[in-house]
Amino acid sequence: MKVKHKVFRNLYQDSVSLMQISAQLSTLPGIQQASVIMGTPTNLEQLNDAGLGHMIEAEPNDLVIAVMGEDARCTEALTLAEQRLTSKPEEGNSDGVKTPELVSIEMALEKEPAVNLALISVPGDYAAAEAIKALNLGMNVMMFSDNVSIMQEKSIKMLARERNLLVMGPDCGTAIINGIPLGFANVVKRGEIGVVGASGTGLQEITCRIDHLGAGISQALGTGGHDLSEDIGGISMLFGLQTLMDDDATRVIVLISKPPSPVVTERILTLAQSATKPVVVNFLSADPHAITRPNVTAATTLASAADLAVALLSELPLPETHSESSAQDLAMLQQASERLPLARQMIRGVFAGGTFCYEAQLICQQNGFTASSNTPVSGNHPLTDLWQSHQHTLIDMGDDDFTRGRPHPMIDPTLRNQRLLTEMNNPHTAVVLFDLVLGYGASEAPAAELLTLLARTEMSRAPVLIAHVCGTENDPQQRSYQVNALRQAGVIVANSNAQAAHWASIVAQIQLQKKELTA
C-alpha cells in the first residue's frame, strides 16, 4: 500500500465539506483510507496517528489531502480531490466546493447587516478567536468546531452571557433555528415545542419523533457536550431555557443531556420550575424522582421525552415512560431467535450516534446486561481493544478513537459497516444493534453498502439484526425508504433507539433462557 498526499497552500474549507470529500475518496476502488483536513498541528498529529501523515509539512491555513491505497489509485484520488476542491458548482448543484467571497465575519456582516448568527466551523485552535469576534459584533454563535479548551469555552460563554447572546457549542453538531436545520439536523415541521440539548443525536432523535407524532419544533438549540459540567456551569442551557421560556411561539420545552453535575442540575431545574409553560427533562441515567417537581416532568428515554412533550402540548394524559413490549413484539422476537444456536449469547451494538450508544448501554443495564464500550456508562467496562469486542459490547464509532483521519460514520459508514459484518460473523453474537442517522450532512445513501453486504450473507445463519432509523419523511434520504430497504434485507426496525435496545435485550434474555434450560 502507498501513502500519497498533496498540500494546497492558503485554501480553507469548512470541516463538513472536508469530511464529505474524505468520504467520497474513501469509496474509490483501490483506496483503503483517505483524509482531507486543514493543516493545523492537531490535525497533522491525528493524520500521523492514522498512518497518513508522515513528513507532511503544512501550515494551519493550508489544506491537506492524504490517501492510502494502490499506487495508481492514489494518484487518481488526489486528482479527483483537486477537481472537487476547485470546481465551481452549477446553479442548484452542490457537487463543487465554492471558495467563499467573504473571508471574515466583519465582511459578512457589512454585506448582510441583519445577520445575527455566526456558524463557526474552523479548526479548534482558531475557533475561540472567531467566536469572540462574532460576539463582539453582536452575533449569536454556533460552534461546530471542536478541540476548544474548557478555559476558552468558559471565557466565550461568559462573554456571551454579558452581552445577552447565545453560544451553541463548541462541538455543537445540530440545531434548528427558525425552521432552518444547521449541521447534522433533520427536516421537521415547525411547531410549538422547543428543545435545548447537550447532544447532537439526542436532539435529532427528539425532534424527529416529535415530527412523527404530528407536532413540530419552534427552536432546537444545542449547547455542546461540556456545557453542563461544573466548570462551565450550564451557561448555554440556562440561556436557551430562558430564551424558550420568553418565546411566545414555544408552549412546551424539552431539555436533554447526559448527567450534568449536581450543582448544575439543581440550577437548571430551579429555573425550569419557574417557567409558565411545562418543561420535560431527560438527563440520561438520572433518577426521575430526583428530576420531577412542579412544572417539570422527568423522561426516562429520548423517545419518552418527545412523547411526553407532545402529550403536554395536546393536553392529553401523560403516556407511560417505562419500556414494555407488546405480545406481538415478543412473538416477533421469539420467532427471530428460534434459529439461533446456543453459542450465540452476546449483544453487540455498533453506533454512529454517541448518545444512542450511551442510551442503549443504560437500557441493556436495566435489563440485566453489563457491557463493555469505548464510551462506557457508569457500571460498564472500558474496552481494552477497540477492534475486538468482549462479551456484551456496544461501540460508539463516532468517537474520536475511530474518526481520527477518517470521516464520521454518519458521513461515510464504511468503517461502521465493516464492524457490523465482523460482529455478525462472530459465532457468539446473538443480536447486532445499530443506528442509521439521516438528515442534512449525513450520507446520501446510508444503507446502500450495508444492504449489499447483507445480500451476500446467509441470513438464516446470521444473528438477529435490530436497527433504529433516526430521520423524517422529508429528509433527503426519506426515512420510510430506508426502513423498508432494511426490513426487506431481514433487519428488524424499531421505532426508537430505546425500543431497539430493549428488543436487543429481549433477544439476549431468550438466548440465556435457552442455555439455562439445557444446562
C-alpha positions as CSV (number, residue, x, y, z in Angstrom):
1,M,0.0,0.0,0.0
2,K,1.2,3.5,-0.9
3,V,0.5,6.7,1.0
4,K,0.4,9.9,-1.0
5,H,-0.5,13.5,-0.1
6,K,-0.9,16.9,-1.6
7,V,-0.9,20.3,0.1
8,F,-2.9,23.3,-1.1
9,R,-1.4,26.5,0.3
10,N,-3.8,29.0,1.8
11,L,-7.0,27.2,0.8
12,Y,-9.6,27.0,3.5
13,Q,-12.8,24.8,3.6
14,D,-15.1,24.1,6.5
15,S,-14.9,20.7,8.3
16,V,-18.2,19.4,6.9
17,S,-17.1,19.9,3.3
18,L,-13.8,18.3,4.1
19,M,-15.4,15.2,5.7
20,Q,-17.7,14.9,2.6
21,I,-14.7,14.9,0.3
22,S,-12.9,12.4,2.5
23,A,-15.9,10.1,2.4
24,Q,-16.1,10.4,-1.4
25,L,-12.4,9.4,-1.8
26,S,-12.7,6.6,0.7
27,T,-15.2,4.8,-1.5
28,L,-13.0,4.8,-4.6
29,P,-11.7,1.4,-5.8
30,G,-8.2,0.7,-4.6
31,I,-8.3,3.3,-1.8
32,Q,-8.0,1.9,1.7
33,Q,-8.2,5.2,3.6
34,A,-8.4,8.9,2.8
35,S,-8.4,12.2,4.8
36,V,-8.9,15.8,3.8
37,I,-8.0,18.3,6.6
38,M,-6.7,21.7,7.4
39,G,-3.0,21.7,8.3
40,T,-3.3,22.6,12.0
41,P,-0.8,20.9,14.4
42,T,-3.6,18.9,16.0
43,N,-5.0,17.7,12.6
44,L,-1.5,16.8,11.4
45,E,-0.8,14.8,14.6
46,Q,-4.1,12.9,14.2
47,L,-3.2,12.3,10.5
48,N,0.1,10.8,11.6
49,D,-1.6,8.6,14.2
50,A,-3.8,7.3,11.4
51,G,-0.7,6.3,9.3
52,L,-1.4,9.0,6.7
53,G,0.7,12.0,7.8
54,H,4.4,11.1,7.9
55,M,6.6,14.0,6.9
56,I,3.8,16.3,5.7
57,E,4.7,20.0,6.0
58,A,1.7,22.3,6.2
59,E,0.5,25.5,7.9
60,P,-2.9,26.0,9.6
61,N,-4.2,27.8,6.5
62,D,-3.2,25.0,4.1
63,L,-5.5,22.2,3.0
64,V,-4.0,18.7,3.1
65,I,-5.2,15.6,1.2
66,A,-3.8,12.2,2.2
67,V,-4.7,8.8,0.7
68,M,-3.6,5.2,1.3
69,G,-4.1,2.5,-1.3
70,E,-2.8,1.2,-4.6
71,D,-0.2,3.5,-6.2
72,A,-2.1,4.4,-9.4
73,R,-5.4,4.7,-7.5
74,C,-3.9,7.1,-5.0
75,T,-2.8,9.4,-7.8
76,E,-6.3,9.3,-9.3
77,A,-7.8,10.1,-5.9
78,L,-5.6,13.1,-5.5
79,T,-6.5,14.4,-8.9
80,L,-10.2,13.9,-8.2
81,A,-9.9,15.7,-4.9
82,E,-8.2,18.6,-6.5
83,Q,-11.0,18.8,-9.1
84,R,-13.6,18.6,-6.3
85,L,-12.0,21.4,-4.4
86,T,-11.5,23.8,-7.3
87,S,-14.7,23.1,-9.3
88,K,-17.5,25.7,-9.3
89,P,-20.9,24.3,-8.6
90,E,-23.6,24.8,-11.2
91,E,-26.7,26.6,-10.3
92,G,-28.7,24.4,-7.9
93,N,-25.8,21.9,-7.7
94,S,-23.6,21.5,-4.6
95,D,-21.1,19.0,-6.1
96,G,-18.4,21.6,-6.3
97,V,-16.9,23.4,-3.2
98,K,-17.1,27.1,-3.7
99,T,-14.4,29.4,-2.3
100,P,-16.2,32.0,-0.3
101,E,-16.2,35.6,-1.5
102,L,-16.4,36.8,2.1
103,V,-13.3,36.0,4.1
104,S,-14.2,37.4,7.5
105,I,-17.2,37.8,9.9
106,E,-16.8,41.5,9.6
107,M,-17.1,41.4,5.8
108,A,-20.2,39.1,6.0
109,L,-21.8,41.5,8.5
110,E,-21.0,44.5,6.3
111,K,-22.7,42.9,3.4
112,E,-25.7,41.5,5.4
113,P,-26.2,43.8,8.4
114,A,-29.4,42.0,9.6
115,V,-27.5,38.7,10.2
116,N,-27.3,37.8,13.9
117,L,-25.9,34.3,13.9
118,A,-22.4,33.1,13.0
119,L,-21.8,29.4,12.4
120,I,-18.1,28.7,13.1
121,S,-16.5,25.6,11.5
122,V,-12.8,26.3,11.6
123,P,-10.0,24.2,13.3
124,G,-10.4,24.2,17.0
125,D,-7.1,26.1,17.5
126,Y,-8.7,29.2,15.9
127,A,-12.4,28.7,16.7
128,A,-12.3,30.6,20.0
129,A,-10.9,33.7,18.4
130,E,-13.6,33.7,15.7
131,A,-16.4,33.2,18.3
132,I,-15.2,36.1,20.3
133,K,-15.1,38.3,17.2
134,A,-18.7,37.3,16.4
135,L,-19.9,38.0,20.0
136,N,-18.1,41.4,20.0
137,L,-20.0,42.2,16.7
138,G,-23.3,41.4,18.5
139,M,-23.9,38.0,16.9
140,N,-25.1,34.8,18.4
141,V,-22.7,31.8,17.7
142,M,-23.0,28.2,16.8
143,M,-19.6,26.5,17.1
144,F,-19.4,23.3,15.0
145,S,-15.7,23.3,15.8
146,D,-14.3,21.0,18.5
147,N,-10.9,20.8,20.2
148,V,-11.6,24.0,22.1
149,S,-10.3,24.0,25.7
150,I,-12.6,24.2,28.7
151,M,-11.0,27.6,29.7
152,Q,-11.7,29.0,26.2
153,E,-15.2,27.7,26.3
154,K,-15.9,29.3,29.6
155,S,-14.5,32.6,28.5
156,I,-16.6,32.6,25.4
157,K,-19.8,31.8,27.2
158,M,-19.2,34.3,30.0
159,L,-18.7,37.0,27.3
160,A,-21.9,35.8,25.6
161,R,-23.8,36.0,28.9
162,E,-22.6,39.5,29.5
163,R,-23.8,40.5,26.0
164,N,-27.1,38.6,26.3
165,L,-26.2,36.4,23.4
166,L,-26.4,32.6,22.8
167,V,-23.4,30.3,22.2
168,M,-24.1,26.8,20.9
169,G,-21.1,24.6,21.3
170,P,-18.2,24.1,21.0
171,D,-18.7,20.7,19.2
172,C,-22.3,21.6,18.6
173,G,-23.3,19.4,15.6
174,T,-27.1,20.0,15.5
175,A,-29.5,22.9,15.7
176,I,-32.7,24.1,14.1
177,I,-33.2,27.8,14.2
178,N,-36.4,29.4,12.9
179,G,-37.1,26.2,10.9
180,I,-33.6,26.0,9.3
181,P,-31.6,22.9,10.0
182,L,-27.9,23.6,10.9
183,G,-25.2,21.0,10.9
184,F,-26.4,17.4,11.2
185,A,-30.1,18.1,11.5
186,N,-33.4,16.8,10.1
187,V,-36.3,18.3,8.2
188,V,-39.1,18.6,10.7
189,K,-42.3,20.5,10.9
190,R,-42.5,23.9,12.6
191,G,-44.5,23.9,15.8
192,E,-44.7,24.8,19.4
193,I,-42.1,22.6,21.1
194,G,-38.7,24.0,21.9
195,V,-35.7,21.8,22.7
196,V,-32.3,22.5,24.3
197,G,-29.8,19.7,24.2
198,A,-26.2,18.9,25.0
199,S,-26.3,16.1,22.5
200,G,-26.5,16.2,18.7
201,T,-28.1,12.8,18.0
202,G,-30.2,13.3,21.1
203,L,-31.7,16.5,19.5
204,Q,-32.2,14.6,16.3
205,E,-34.0,11.7,18.0
206,I,-36.4,14.0,19.9
207,T,-37.1,16.4,17.0
208,C,-37.7,13.6,14.6
209,R,-40.0,11.7,17.0
210,I,-42.0,14.9,17.7
211,D,-42.4,15.2,13.9
212,H,-43.6,11.6,13.6
213,L,-46.2,12.3,16.3
214,G,-47.6,15.2,14.2
215,A,-46.3,18.1,16.2
216,G,-43.4,20.5,15.4
217,I,-40.4,22.4,16.6
218,S,-40.2,26.1,17.4
219,Q,-36.4,26.0,18.1
220,A,-33.8,23.3,18.7
221,L,-30.8,24.7,20.4
222,G,-27.5,22.8,21.0
223,T,-25.1,23.5,23.9
224,G,-22.1,21.4,23.2
225,G,-21.1,18.4,25.3
226,H,-19.2,20.2,28.1
227,D,-21.8,22.9,28.9
228,L,-23.4,21.1,31.8
229,S,-20.1,20.3,33.5
230,E,-19.3,22.1,36.8
231,D,-16.5,24.1,35.0
232,I,-18.9,25.7,32.5
233,G,-22.0,25.8,34.8
234,G,-24.7,25.2,32.1
235,I,-24.4,28.7,30.8
236,S,-25.8,27.8,27.3
237,M,-28.5,25.6,28.6
238,L,-29.7,28.2,31.1
239,F,-29.7,30.9,28.4
240,G,-31.5,28.6,25.9
241,L,-34.1,27.6,28.5
242,Q,-34.7,31.2,29.4
243,T,-35.0,32.1,25.7
244,L,-37.7,29.5,25.2
245,M,-39.5,30.5,28.4
246,D,-39.7,34.0,26.9
247,D,-40.7,32.8,23.4
248,D,-44.4,33.2,22.7
249,A,-44.1,30.6,19.9
250,T,-43.0,27.9,22.3
251,R,-45.6,26.2,24.5
252,V,-43.6,23.2,25.8
253,I,-39.9,22.9,26.5
254,V,-37.7,19.8,26.4
255,L,-34.2,19.6,28.0
256,I,-31.8,16.7,27.2
257,S,-28.3,15.9,28.3
258,K,-26.1,13.2,29.7
259,P,-25.9,13.6,33.5
260,P,-24.9,17.2,34.5
261,S,-23.0,17.9,37.6
262,P,-25.3,18.0,40.7
263,V,-24.8,21.8,41.1
264,V,-25.7,22.5,37.5
265,T,-28.6,20.1,37.6
266,E,-30.2,22.0,40.5
267,R,-29.6,25.3,38.8
268,I,-31.3,24.2,35.7
269,L,-34.2,22.5,37.4
270,T,-34.8,25.6,39.6
271,L,-35.1,27.8,36.5
272,A,-37.3,25.2,34.8
273,Q,-39.6,25.1,37.7
274,S,-40.2,28.8,37.5
275,A,-41.4,28.6,33.8
276,T,-45.0,29.4,33.0
277,K,-45.1,26.5,30.5
278,P,-44.4,22.8,31.0
279,V,-40.8,21.5,30.9
280,V,-39.8,17.9,30.1
281,V,-36.3,16.8,31.3
282,N,-34.3,13.8,30.1
283,F,-30.9,13.7,31.9
284,L,-29.9,10.2,30.8
285,S,-29.4,7.8,33.7
286,A,-30.7,10.4,36.3
287,D,-33.3,9.2,38.8
288,P,-36.6,10.5,37.5
289,H,-37.8,11.1,41.1
290,A,-34.9,13.5,41.7
291,I,-35.9,15.4,38.5
292,T,-39.6,15.6,38.9
293,R,-41.0,18.7,40.6
294,P,-43.9,21.2,40.0
295,N,-43.9,22.1,36.2
296,V,-41.1,19.7,35.5
297,T,-41.8,16.2,34.1
298,A,-39.0,13.6,34.0
299,A,-38.5,11.4,30.9
300,T,-36.5,8.1,31.1
301,T,-35.6,7.9,27.4
302,L,-35.2,10.3,24.5
303,A,-38.3,8.8,22.9
304,S,-40.4,9.2,26.0
305,A,-39.2,12.9,26.3
306,A,-40.8,13.5,22.9
307,D,-43.9,11.5,23.8
308,L,-44.4,13.5,27.0
309,A,-43.9,16.8,25.2
310,V,-46.5,16.1,22.6
311,A,-49.0,14.9,25.2
312,L,-48.4,18.1,27.3
313,L,-48.8,20.2,24.2
314,S,-52.1,18.4,23.3
315,E,-53.3,18.4,26.9
316,L,-53.6,14.6,26.8
317,P,-53.0,12.1,29.6
318,L,-49.2,11.5,30.0
319,P,-48.0,8.2,28.5
320,E,-46.1,5.6,30.5
321,T,-42.4,6.2,30.3
322,H,-41.1,2.7,31.0
323,S,-40.2,0.3,28.2
324,E,-42.6,-2.5,27.6
325,S,-43.0,-4.8,24.6
326,S,-46.4,-5.9,23.3
327,A,-47.3,-9.5,22.9
328,Q,-46.9,-9.1,19.2
329,D,-43.4,-7.7,19.6
330,L,-42.4,-10.5,22.0
331,A,-43.7,-13.1,19.5
332,M,-41.7,-11.5,16.7
333,L,-38.5,-11.5,18.7
334,Q,-39.2,-15.1,19.9
335,Q,-39.6,-16.2,16.3
336,A,-36.5,-14.3,15.1
337,S,-34.4,-16.0,17.9
338,E,-35.6,-19.6,17.2
339,R,-32.9,-20.2,14.6
340,L,-30.1,-19.1,16.9
341,P,-27.7,-21.8,18.3
342,L,-27.0,-21.8,22.0
343,A,-23.5,-20.4,21.4
344,R,-25.0,-17.1,20.3
345,Q,-25.4,-15.2,23.6
346,M,-24.0,-11.7,23.2
347,I,-25.4,-8.3,22.4
348,R,-23.2,-6.3,20.0
349,G,-24.1,-2.7,19.4
350,V,-22.4,-0.6,16.6
351,F,-23.5,3.1,16.7
352,A,-22.8,6.2,14.7
353,G,-24.6,8.4,17.3
354,G,-22.7,8.7,20.6
355,T,-25.9,9.4,22.6
356,F,-27.6,6.4,21.0
357,C,-24.7,4.2,22.3
358,Y,-25.0,5.8,25.7
359,E,-28.8,5.3,26.0
360,A,-28.5,1.7,24.7
361,Q,-26.0,0.9,27.3
362,L,-28.3,2.2,30.1
363,I,-31.2,0.2,28.8
364,C,-29.2,-3.0,28.4
365,Q,-28.0,-2.5,32.0
366,Q,-31.6,-2.1,33.2
367,N,-32.4,-5.4,31.6
368,G,-29.5,-7.1,33.4
369,F,-26.7,-6.9,30.8
370,T,-23.4,-5.2,31.8
371,A,-21.4,-4.4,28.7
372,S,-18.0,-3.1,27.5
373,S,-17.7,0.0,25.5
374,N,-15.2,2.6,24.3
375,T,-17.5,5.1,25.9
376,P,-18.8,3.2,29.0
377,V,-21.6,4.4,31.2
378,S,-21.2,4.1,34.9
379,G,-21.1,0.4,35.8
380,N,-19.9,-0.8,32.4
381,H,-16.4,-1.6,31.5
382,P,-13.9,0.2,29.2
383,L,-13.0,-1.9,26.2
384,T,-9.3,-2.8,26.3
385,D,-9.1,-3.4,22.5
386,L,-11.2,-1.1,20.4
387,W,-11.2,-3.6,17.5
388,Q,-12.1,-6.6,19.5
389,S,-15.5,-6.9,21.2
390,H,-15.6,-8.7,24.6
391,Q,-18.8,-10.3,25.9
392,H,-21.7,-7.8,25.5
393,T,-20.2,-4.8,23.7
394,L,-21.6,-1.5,22.5
395,I,-19.4,0.7,20.4
396,D,-19.6,4.4,19.5
397,M,-18.0,4.5,16.1
398,G,-18.3,8.3,16.0
399,D,-15.9,8.7,18.9
400,D,-12.5,10.3,18.3
401,D,-10.8,6.9,18.6
402,F,-12.5,5.9,15.3
403,T,-12.6,9.2,13.4
404,R,-9.0,10.4,13.6
405,G,-8.1,10.9,9.9
406,R,-11.4,9.5,8.8
407,P,-14.9,10.9,8.1
408,H,-17.6,10.5,10.8
409,P,-19.7,7.3,10.2
410,M,-22.8,9.4,9.6
411,I,-21.0,10.8,6.5
412,D,-19.1,7.7,5.5
413,P,-20.5,4.4,7.1
414,T,-17.7,2.2,5.6
415,L,-15.8,1.5,8.8
416,R,-19.1,1.1,10.7
417,N,-20.3,-1.4,8.1
418,Q,-17.1,-3.4,8.4
419,R,-17.5,-3.6,12.2
420,L,-21.2,-4.7,11.7
421,L,-20.0,-7.5,9.5
422,T,-17.3,-8.5,11.9
423,E,-19.9,-8.8,14.7
424,M,-22.3,-10.7,12.5
425,N,-19.6,-13.2,11.7
426,N,-18.7,-13.8,15.4
427,P,-20.2,-17.1,16.5
428,H,-21.0,-15.7,19.9
429,T,-23.2,-12.8,18.7
430,A,-26.9,-13.2,19.3
431,V,-28.0,-9.8,18.2
432,V,-26.4,-6.8,16.4
433,L,-27.9,-3.5,17.3
434,F,-27.3,-0.4,15.2
435,D,-28.5,3.0,14.2
436,L,-29.0,4.8,10.9
437,V,-28.9,8.6,11.1
438,L,-30.5,10.6,8.3
439,G,-30.7,14.3,7.6
440,Y,-28.5,17.1,6.2
441,G,-24.8,16.3,6.3
442,A,-25.4,12.6,6.6
443,S,-24.6,10.1,3.8
444,E,-27.0,10.4,0.9
445,A,-27.3,6.6,0.7
446,P,-26.6,5.5,4.3
447,A,-27.8,1.9,3.9
448,A,-26.6,1.2,0.4
449,E,-23.2,-0.5,1.2
450,L,-24.7,-2.4,4.2
451,L,-27.6,-3.7,2.1
452,T,-25.0,-5.0,-0.5
453,L,-23.1,-6.8,2.4
454,L,-26.4,-8.3,3.8
455,A,-27.3,-9.6,0.3
456,R,-24.2,-11.7,0.3
457,T,-24.9,-13.0,3.8
458,E,-26.7,-16.2,4.6
459,M,-29.2,-14.5,6.9
460,S,-30.6,-17.8,8.2
461,R,-27.3,-18.4,9.9
462,A,-26.8,-14.8,11.0
463,P,-27.6,-13.2,14.4
464,V,-30.7,-11.2,14.8
465,L,-30.3,-7.6,13.4
466,I,-32.1,-4.8,15.0
467,A,-31.9,-1.2,13.8
468,H,-33.3,2.2,14.6
469,V,-33.6,4.8,11.8
470,C,-33.4,8.4,13.0
471,G,-34.9,10.7,10.4
472,T,-38.1,12.0,8.8
473,E,-40.1,11.6,5.6
474,N,-38.9,15.0,4.4
475,D,-35.2,14.2,4.9
476,P,-33.2,13.9,1.7
477,Q,-32.8,10.1,2.4
478,Q,-36.6,9.7,3.2
479,R,-37.0,7.6,6.3
480,S,-39.6,5.2,5.0
481,Y,-37.4,4.2,2.1
482,Q,-34.5,3.4,4.4
483,V,-36.8,1.4,6.8
484,N,-38.4,-0.6,4.0
485,A,-35.0,-1.4,2.5
486,L,-33.6,-2.7,5.8
487,R,-36.7,-4.8,6.5
488,Q,-36.6,-6.4,3.1
489,A,-33.0,-7.3,3.9
490,G,-34.1,-9.1,7.1
491,V,-33.4,-6.4,9.6
492,I,-35.9,-5.7,12.4
493,V,-36.5,-1.9,12.6
494,A,-37.6,-0.4,15.9
495,N,-39.4,2.9,16.3
496,S,-36.9,4.5,18.6
497,N,-33.4,3.9,19.9
498,A,-34.7,2.9,23.3
499,Q,-37.1,0.3,21.8
500,A,-34.3,-1.1,19.7
501,A,-32.1,-1.5,22.8
502,H,-34.9,-3.1,24.7
503,W,-35.6,-5.5,21.9
504,A,-31.9,-6.5,21.7
505,S,-32.0,-7.2,25.5
506,I,-35.1,-9.5,25.0
507,V,-33.2,-11.5,22.3
508,A,-30.3,-11.9,24.7
509,Q,-32.7,-12.9,27.5
510,I,-34.3,-15.5,25.2
511,Q,-30.9,-17.0,24.4
512,L,-29.9,-17.0,28.1
513,Q,-33.1,-18.9,29.0
514,K,-32.4,-21.5,26.3
515,K,-29.0,-22.1,27.7
516,E,-30.3,-22.4,31.3
517,L,-32.9,-24.9,30.2
518,T,-30.3,-27.1,28.6
519,A,-27.9,-26.9,31.5
